[in-house]
């Protein structure tokens, strides 16, 4: 049978690296900006390359314009042969010029086209202007000006233009771009290496933290020291320490449960084995039935002890407490628990009562609070003789909600009242069966709800009263409808 293919998304997820992800996010913008840098460099290189050659064109146009004279209303050009030869002296670019008046060529290159008749309508005489032109598949840079004596109409102004191809400009711009871009081919790999080196150094604390965790013993749940941890990693280490603390408590609770179970189950199991061996030897049916009844009673006691141990372990391990607490009516909850114990109380001949008063809302876990009430009632019924009385009360006061379970049983002393919440403690002269875990469960659940649990002897000397004090819960006030209502409810400063 073929092995199933691994999940590709899980494989990709497992291969993710914090180092690689940071490196990607640092280099990706760099690779995105680099083409933009080349484009901007090319643009500014063209501007820089144009500047000196534009200046030369301006000077040539200005020199030719100075040779134009106006004799009367007729323009006259006196351009020496040496000046014409100077215009043709460029070895790289082709240079064109012409001087025209009223749309007619006076001097220059006839193949160089004259501009349209409406050209330069916004120009001023004597100012030098620049433009680009496509001529016979060549890019030309053109400088031009108009010559006038100030009295001629615009259509009779003399146009002077000098144009040259852009080969020198292109070469200069290419050299500028190359001088800027070529070093980047060395700088970029060097920058990547420096970034890689910097990330390696910067992520060393993570490596140290990983090694610290890897070298720990499996049973070591002590917190990790934050002395050499960088500021950015402190929240992570603190969260990890909190998790270790929770694990430590859970492990301790499990260890206590195993130790308690091993300690407490040894005696009932030994008794069950003894009763079973006696039953195997008996031939008398009545004696055999008595031995079987003893075995059944021992099984019931062991079952109850196991259930209480499991309840205590769950409460200590915070399994049930992790369920969301919510507002609930403690009086209603306790009343439901009392109703469940009415028939066992009648069977024992005990008067089980219930009372409540005031507002009894608390914020807690219903499952745990029912277990707390059950253990208090069970404890009271066990230590109350036939014909006795057990009363459950839930009393609401201003800031507290009090649960009381009062009985008129054997009672306890002041010294015993301080020890009854310890595990497996039982009053020596009580003469009742039990595991000594009921009040320990009550204490643990009370701690989960920030409540206080006490057991005190009654004033008359008969019986005792178990009291658990909870903080009362009140719903938060509704928000004001508007700011005027808020202002009305808030007293002015100084009152």
N, C-alpha and C positions, 0 to 999 in steps of 0.2 A: 504494500500500500504506500502510495506517495505521501511524503510529509507535506503538511499544509505550508503554503508560502507565508512567510512572515508578513505582518501588516506593514505596508510601506510607510504609512503615516507614523506608526510607532517607531520604525527604524529611523526615520528622519528626526523624530522627536528625541530619540536617544542619542543622536549624533550631534545635537546642538552643543555649541561651545560658547561660553561667555566671552572668552578671549576672541574667538573668531567673529562673534556678533559685534563686539565693540570695534574690532578692526574693520569690519565691513562698513559700519556706520561712520567711521572716520574717513575711510578711503573713498567710499561711494560719492560723497559730496565733492571730494577733491577731483575725482575723475569726471564728474559732471561740470565742474567749474573750469577745468582745463581747456576744453574746446571754446568756452566763452572767452577765456583769457587769450587764446590764439586769435579769435575774431576781433576782440578789442585791440589787441596788439597790431593786427594788420590795419585796422581803421586808423589808429593814431600814427602808425608808420607812414601811411599814405599822406596824412596831413603834414607830418614832419618833412617828408620827401618833397612835397609840393612847394613848401614855403620858399626855399632858396631859388628854385627855378621860376616860381611866380615872380619873385623880386627881379630876376634877370629879364623876364618878359616885360615887366613894367618899365624897366630902364630902357629897353629897346624901343618900346612904344613911345616913351617920353622923348627919346633922342630923335626919332623920326618926326614926331609931332612938332619938334622945335624947328625942323627944316621946312615946314609949311608956312608960306607967307601969303598974305592976302593983299594983292595989288588991286586997289579999287574994290570991285566985287568979285575979282577972279582969283582963285587960289593958285599959287605957284609952289612947286616942290623942287628944292635944290638938294638932291641926295647924292653925295659924292660916290664915286666908284668904290672907294675903300670901305665906305659904310655898307654898300651892297655886298661886298666880298665878306665883310665881317658877319653878316647875317647868314652867309652860306658856309661859315667855317666850322659848324658843328659836325663832328665825325660820327656821332651816334644817332642823333635825331634829324629828321627833316624839318626845316624851318620855312614857313611861308609868311608873306606879308603882302598887304596891298594898301593903297591910299585911294580913296574914292570920294567923289563929290557929286551930289544930286543923282546918285545911282550909276555914275559912270566911273570906270577905272582910270585913275590918273597914273599910277605906277604900281609895280608889284607883279605878282604871279597871276596870270589870267586864269589858270586852272583852279585857283583857290576861289570858291564861289563867294559872291557878294551876298550879304544878308538881305532879308526881305525889306520891303519899303517901309514897313511899320516898325523896324528894328530900332531899339533904343529910344522909344518915345518918352521914357521916364528918366533918361540919362541927363547929366549935366555936362556942359562943355568944360574941358580941362580935367575932369575926373577920369581915372583909369579903372576899368572894370575887367572882370575875369569871367570866362564861360568855357564850357566843354562842348566839343563838336565831334561828330562822326563823319570822317571824310575819306572816301574810297576804302572803307574797311579799317581805317586807322582812327585811333582815339587821339584827338588834338586838344591841347590846352591853349586857349586864345585869350590874349590881352588886347583891349581896344579902348580908344578914347575919341572924343570929338573935338575939332578945332574950330573956333569961331571968334570973330572980333567983337561979339556982343550985339551987333546990329543986324546980322543976317537972320533970315527965317530959318527954322530948324531943318527944312528940307535941303538947304544949301550948306549945311555944316559939312566939314570935311571929316570923313571917317578914316582913322588910322588903326589897322589891325596887324598884329604879329601872332602867328600860331606855330606851335612845334609839336611833334609827336611826343609820346610819354615814355619812351624806352628808358631814358636816364632815370626818370622818376620811379619806374617799376623796379629797376635794378637797385636803386638806393633803398626803396621800401623793402625789397627782399632781403637786402643785407641787414637792415634794422631788425626785421622779423627774425632772421636767422640768429642774429646776435642775442636776441631775447629768448627765443624758443630753444635753441640748441643746448644752452646750459641747463634748461629744465629737464632734459633727458638724463642728466647726471643728478640734478637736485631731487627729482621725484623718487627715483630708487633709494637715494640716501634718506629722504624724508620717510619713506615706507620702512626702511630699516630702523630709523630712530623711533618711529611710532611703535614698531614691533618691540624694540628694546624697552621703550618706556612702559608699554602695556605689561610686558613680562615683569618688570620691576614693580609696577603698580599693583599687579595681581598676586604678588608674593604673599601678602597676608592671607589671601584665600587658600593658597597652597599650604601655608603653615597651619591654618585652621583645619584643613582637611587631614593633614598628617597628625595633628593633635587628636582628632576624633578617631582616626584609624588605629592609632597606637594605644587607645584606651582598652582597659580590660572590659570584658562583656558585662561584668557586674558593677562597673564603676559608673554611678549615676550622679556624681558630684558635679556642681556647676563649673562651666568653663570660665577661666579668669579673663577679664576684659581689660587687663592692664596694657597689653600691647596691641589691642585690637583697634583698627582705624575707626574714626567717627562714623563712617558710612556703614560699617559692619556691626556696630554696637547694637542696633535694633534687632538684627538677625541673631546675634549671639544671645541677647536677652530673651528673645522669643524661644530660642533653643533651650536655654537654661530653664525657662518656665515649663517647657515640655518635659525636660528631665525631672523637674520637681514633681510634676503630675505623675510621670512614670514611676518615680520613686515611691510616691504615696500608694499607687496601685500595687506595686510589687510588695511593699510592706503589708498592705491589707491582705494580699494573697498569702503571704508568708504567715501572718497571724491566723488567717482562716485555716491553713493547713495544720499549723501547730495546735490550734484550738480543737479542730476536728479530730486530729490524732489523739489528743489528750482526753477529750470527752467521750469519744466513741469507743475507746478501749474498754471502759467499765461495762456499758450496756451490752456490748458484743460478747464480753466474757460471761455476763449473766445469761444471755440468750444461749450460749453454747452449753453452759452448765445445766440450764433447764431442759434443753434438748437431750442431753446425755441422760438426765434423770428420767425423762419421758420414755426413752428407749428401753430403760430397765424395768419400768413399771408394768405389771400385769393386771393390776386392779383398774378397771375402767374409770372409777371415780377419781383415783389418784392421777390417772393419765389425763383426764379432762382438766383437773386442777393444774397440772404442769403445762398443758396447752394454753390454758387461760393466762398463766404467768408469761408464757412466751408471747402471746398476743399483746399483753399489756406492755411487755418490754419493747416489742416492735413499735407500738404507738409512741412510747416515750422516745425511742431512738428517732422515729420519723419527725416528731415535733422538734427535737433538738437539731436535726439536720436542717429543717425548714428555718429555724431561728438563726442557725449559723449562716445559711445562705442569705437571709434577709440582712443580717449584720454585715456580711461581706459586700453585698450590693450597696448598702448605705455608705460603708466606708470607702468603697471603690468609686463612689460618685456616679454609678451607672444610672440609677433612678433620678438622682438629683440633677443630672444633665438635662432631663426633660424640662421644658420651659415652665417656669413658675407662672402662676396666674392668680388674679384676685378670686377668692372663693369665700363662701360663708362657712366659717368653722362650726357654728352652732348646727347648721343643717348637716354638715358632714359627720359630726360626732353623733347626732341623733340617728343617722342611718346605721352607724356602727353599733350603737346601743341596741337598736332593734334586732340586729343579728345575734346579740348575746342574751336576749330575753329568755329563750327556751333553755340554754345551758344554765342560766341563773335559777329558773324555776326547778330544773332537775336537781339542783343543789339545795333548794329551799332557801334561796337568798332573794331579798327584795331589791331589785335593780331599778333605780330611778334616774330621771333626767330633768335638768333645769337649765334655763337660759335667760339672759337679760342683756339689754343694751345692744349696741352695734358690734357685730362680731365678724367683720370682714378682715381677712388676713391675706398676705401675698405668699403663696407657697405651692407645694407639690401635693396634689390630692392623694396620690398613691402612697407617698411616705407618711402623710398625716393620718390616713386611715390605719396604717400599720402602727403608728404611734399610739392612737386611741385604742386599738385592739390589744396591744401589749399592756397598757395601763389597766384596762378593764379586766383582762385575763389575770394579771397580777393581783388585783384587788379581790377577785372571786376566789383565787387559790388560797389567800390568807384570811378569808372570812369564813367562819364556821356556819353550819346550817342554822337558819333562823336569823342570820345577820342581815345587814343592810349595806348596799353600795350605791352611792349617788354620784352621777356625772353632772358637772356644771360647766357651762360656757358663759363667761361674764365679760361684757364689753365695757371698758372705761375709756377715758379721753384718748390716751395714747397707747393703750395696751389692750390685748385680748387674752383672757386667762382661761385655761382649761384645767379643771380640778376633777379628780376622782377620789372620793372620800369613802372609807370603809370603817367598820367597827370591829375589825378582826383582832388578831393577836398583837398588832402594833409593833413599834420598833423603839429603840433608844436613840438618843441624840448621836452617840458614837456610830451606831449602825446606819443612821440616816446619811452619814458622810461616805459610807462604803457601798451602799446598795447599787450604785450605778456602775460599779466595777464588774468586769466579766466574771461569771461563774460564782459570784458571791451570793450566798444564801444565808438567811437567818438560821442559826443553829437549832433553836428551839421551836421552829415554826411547825414542824411535823407535817410538811406538805412535800409533794413531789414537784420537781422543777429543775431547769438547767442553769438558772442563774444568768440567763441572757436577755430576758425580757426588758429590764430597765436599762441594760447596756444599749439595746436597740433604741429605746426611747431617747437616751442621751445623745446618741449619734445623729438621730433624725432632728433633734432639737438644735444641735450644732449646725446642721445643714440649713436651718431656717433662722439662724441668729437668735434663737430663743434660749430661755433659761429653764432648766428642769430641776425640781427639788422634790424630796420626799420627807415629810415632817410628821412626828407623832401628834395626835390630837390632844387638845388641852385636857380632856377628861381622862386621859390615860388609856382609853380603849381605841384601838385602830390607828390609822394613819391617813394622811392626805397627800396625794401626788399632785403637784402643781407645775404646769408649763406655761410660761409667760411669753406671748408673742407680741411683736409690734403691730399695732392696728394699721389697717390700710384704708386710705381715703382716696377717692377719685380726684385727679388733678382738676383745678378750676378751669372752666371753659375760657377760651381766649375772648377778649373784648370784641364787640362788633366793629368798633371804629376807634379812632384815636381820641375822640371826645369822651367815650366811655372809659378808656384807659386813664385819661386825665382826671375824670370824675372820681375814679377809684383810688388814684394815687394822691396822697396828701401833699400839699406844697412844702417845699424845702423850708425848714425852720419851725414847722409846727410841731 
